[in-house]
Structure formats: structure tokens, C-alpha cells
Amino acid sequence: MKRTEPPRGLQVAGCQMLVETFVPIRGPIWLALLLLMSACCSCDSGHAQKSVAAAPAPTVWGTATIRGKVSFVGVPPIMRMLPNQPCCEDSKPIPEESVVVGSTGGLANTFVFLVDAAASAGPLPPAKLDQENCKFIPHVVGVDVGQTLVLSSQDTTMHNVNYVPVNNPPGEFSMSFPGSEETTSFIAPEFIHAKCGVHPWMSAWIGVFANPFFAVSGPDGSFEISRVPAGHYKIAAWHEQYGQTEQEITVEDGKTVDANFEFKSP
């Protein structure tokens, strides 16, 4: 009876398996070995074929600067004082921050960003969203896709930071002592509402952007986006209460261009 032997360099299920030594194997045992080898190779092949998201391209920085102001037109809504209870023993009332208008009409906490700049990763240093006196600081924070966001707390009370985005995985982080820290990041651009599951009045917005060319307007409504590459762009301003407005802008290397936005109550 002819002996059946596995050939050297046996190709099974797309995998090259080198057999350096072998012993005579007959009948059902050899068939079982073939099936086992095929299963092992299939598993490895399937793992290799899993789709992996391409890493964002490195940012091409420029030398242009975009400056401007976000203004509120009309009479701004009155922001009430929040009792901030129960929080810590020495907690004090805090103002609502959904619409913050300065003495000269500037609208704070507005994201300003380039809509159609090439998607890229800064890289940018970690951004931070802190909690103190049962309040998120800052009220809005921007990050690039993939950039680390540090969530922290300075309070002696427990916090439960949570968010349920549309384009990113949900997140939930519990912190129970001063100095607590957690880190997270995001895979797709969107505006994410972060809340505390323990203190329902706590509210913050996380802006996730496809490139590092974004800013947040300050207390006087001013903003600045630096190191912008020369080109023609669509620039937008987004506010949690008033939505988004856009305009076209052209920037040149080494120059500063102005871009101003206005919002008003519907």
C-alpha cells in the first residue's frame, strides 16, 4: 500500500506551511490534520483582512492667520444663576453658560473652524476638560480627530462624565476624588454634548474637528486661528444655541485676514 505523506511547503487555505519533518500518516488521521491546518490558516487570514482605519495625514502648516470676532446682535437672553446643590460642602451658585455675551457684544464659547481644509492630525497636545465646583471648565473645548482629551475633577464629590454622540462611540467616566483623570479621543468630527450623571445642571460641549484649524471665541468674542496654509476656504462659526453660519475666505502666506460672525436670537 502506498504511503501518503504531506508534501513539503503544503499550501492550505492561502497559507504556506513548511513541513520540515514528517512521519507516515494514513487515512482519517491525515484528513483531520488537513482540516485543522485549514482552520488555523483561515483564522489567521481573517484577522489580517480586518479593515483598519487609515491614519490621518500629517498636517501641512502654513504662515497665515485668521482673526475675528463673534458678535451677538440684539438683547441677549438672561442667564440664570444655578443653585449648584447638592455639590461640595463649600459650593457656591454658578451662572448658566449657554449664552455668554460680553460688555461689547462679543459672543463667547463659539467654535470657529475651517470646514474644507484637508483632513489631518496636528499632532496637537492633549486638551483638557476639568470639573470644579460642579462646573465644567471650560464650557466648550475643541479637539482634532485622534487628539487626546483629558477629563479631570478637582471636586471631593463624585462626578459621572457621559456623552452619547452620533458619529463616535459613547463614553462614561466616573471620578470620585480630587485629581481624578481619565483620557479619551474621537474618531469622527461632530459636536458632542457632555453631561454629568450625578449633577444634571453640569453641561459642556466638545467640538471634534477633521483638522487642527479651529478656535473658540473668548469672553469678548474674539478668536484667532494661526499657521493656516494659503488657500481659499469655507470658514464656519457654530454655537450651541444658534447653530452654524458660514462664509468664504481667502488667505495668503504670511498675512492676516479678518473674519467676523454675527448671531441673534431666533
N, C-alpha and C positions, 0 to 999 in steps of 0.2 A: 504494500500500500504506500502510495506516495505521501511523503511528509509535507504538511502545509506549514509554511514559515512566513512570518511577517517580513516584507521587504524592508531594506534599509531606506531611511528617508521617506516613510509612509506619509502620503498626503491624505488627511482626513478632515472633512468639513472646513477646508480652506486653511488648515494649519499644518505646518511642516513639522513632523515629529520624527526625530532621529533615533533610530534603534541601534545602539552600539553592540549589545549582546542579546542573544535570544536563546530560548530553548524550544524544543518541539512542542507545539500546541495544536490540538486537534478538535474538530467538531464544535459542539456548543460552547466550549470554553473560549475558543478563538473568536466566535461570533459575539460573545458577551464582551470580550475585550475591545472589539471594534466599536460596539455601541457605546461603551464607557468612554473611549477615546474621542468619539464623535461628540458626545455630550459635553465633555470638558472643553473641547475646542469651540463648540457653539457658544458656550457661556462666555469664554474669553473674547470671542469675536463680537458678541452682542455688546459687551461692556465697551469695547473700543469704538463701536459705531454710535454710541450715545452722542447726541448733539451737544456741543459745548459752545456757549455764547462767546463770540469773538471779543477780545479785549478792546476797549475804546482806543482810538488812535491818540498818540500824544498831542498835546495842544501846540498849535503854532501861534506863538505870541507875537504881538505887534508893538507899535510905539504910539498909537493913537489913544486919545482919552475922550470919553463921553461924559459930560456933566449936565446937570439939570436940576429941576425942581418939580415935585409933585404937589399940586395945589388943590385945595378944596374950595369950590365955588358955592356961595350961599351960606346959610346959617347951619352950622354943624349940629348933629344930634347931641343931646346932653348925655354924658357918660355918668352913670350912677356909681356910687360907692358900694362896694360889696362888703358885707359884714365879715367875711373871711372866718367864719366859725362853723364847726369846730376845726381848729388848726392846732398850732402850738400854744403853750400857756401864755406867751407874751405876744401873740399875733395881733396885728392891727388891721383895720379896714384897708382895702386896696381898691383903686379905681378900675372900672371896666376899661378895656383897651381895644375894643373892636374898631373904634373910630377915634384917632388921636390927631387933633388939629392944633398946630402951634399958633402963637400970637400973630404971626404974619400970614396965616392962611395955609401954611405947609401941612401936607398930609403925611404923617409918619407911617411906618410899618407897611410900605408898599414895595412889592418886588418889581424891579426894573431889569429887563433881560433882553438879550438878542435872540430872536425867535429862530432865525435861519442860519446862524453861524454853524460851521461844521461841528458835528458831534465829536467830542474829545474829552479826555480825562486830564485834568490840570498838570501834574497832581497838585492838589491843594492840601494844606494841613488840616487836621481834624477840626470840625466845627463843634460847638457846644450848646446844649440846651439844658440850663440849670433850673433848679426849683428851690425857692427860698421864700419864707413867709407864705407858703401855699400859693405861690405865683410862679409861672414860667418866666424865665429870664434868658434870652429876650422873648418878646411876644411872637416874633417871626424870625426864622433862621433859614438861610439858603445853603444848599449843598449841591455839588456836582454828582452825577451818577457815579456810584462806586466810592465816593468820598466818605470817610468815617465821620459819624455823628456820635459824640459822647453825650449820653444822658446822665445827669447827676442830680444829687439832692444835698442841701445843706440843712434840712429840717430834721427835728427829732421825731416827727410824726411819720407814719407810713404813707408812701405815695405809690400809685399804680399807673405808670405812663402807658397809654394804649392808643392805637390807631388802627383804622380799617380802611386802607387805601383801595383804589380801583385797579391800578396798574402795578402795584407792588404787594408783596406778602404782608399780612397783618403783623403787628408787633404788640407785645405786652411785657412790661418790665416792672417788677416790684422793688421798692427801695425803702428801707426801714430805719436808717441811721445817717447822721451827717457824714458826708464823704462818700456815700454810695455812688457807684458809677457802673454804667452799662454802655456797650457800644452797639451801633447798628449801621447799616448802609442800605442803599436803594438801587434798584436795577433799571428803573424807567422814570422819565420825567412826569411829574404831576404835583399838585398842591395837596398836602396831607394835613388833616386836622388832628392834632394830638390833644388828648384829654387825660385827666386823672380819674381813675375809677373810684377813688376814695373821696375826693373833693370836687364835686361836679361843676363848680364855677371856674376851675382852672382850665385855661384854653390857650393853645399855641398853634401856629401854622408853620409847616416845614415845606419850603419850596425846593423841589428836586429838578435840576436842570441838566440838559444834554451837553452843556459846555460850561466853562468857568466864567463866562462873560455875563455876570449878573451882580446886582447890588440891592440893598434895602434902603429906602428913604429914611433919613434921620428925623429927629424931633421937629426940625424946621422944614422938612420935606425935601431936603437936598440929597443928591446921590452922585456917585462917580463910579464909572467902570473904566478901568485902566488896562493898558497893554493890549489894546484891541488891534487886530490886523486890519490893514487898509481894505476897504471894500464897501459895497452897498448892502445894507441890511434892513430888516424889519425889526424895530425895537418896540417892546411892549411894556406896559405897566399893569400889574394885577393887584387888586385889593380884595380882602376877604368879604367886604360888604358890597362893593361896587363893581366887581368883575374886572374885565380886561379891556384896555384900549391900546391901539397900535398906531405907528407912523413909520414912514420910510426915512432912512438916514444914510448919508454917505460920509465916510471917514477917510482921512489921508494920514499917511505915516508922519509921526512927529507933531501932529496938530490936535487941537482940542475943539470939539464941536458940541453945541448945546442941543439938548432935547428936553422939552418941558411937557408935562401932562396935567390935565385937569379932571377932577371928578366932582360930581354933585349928587345930592340925594335924588332918587328917582321921583 
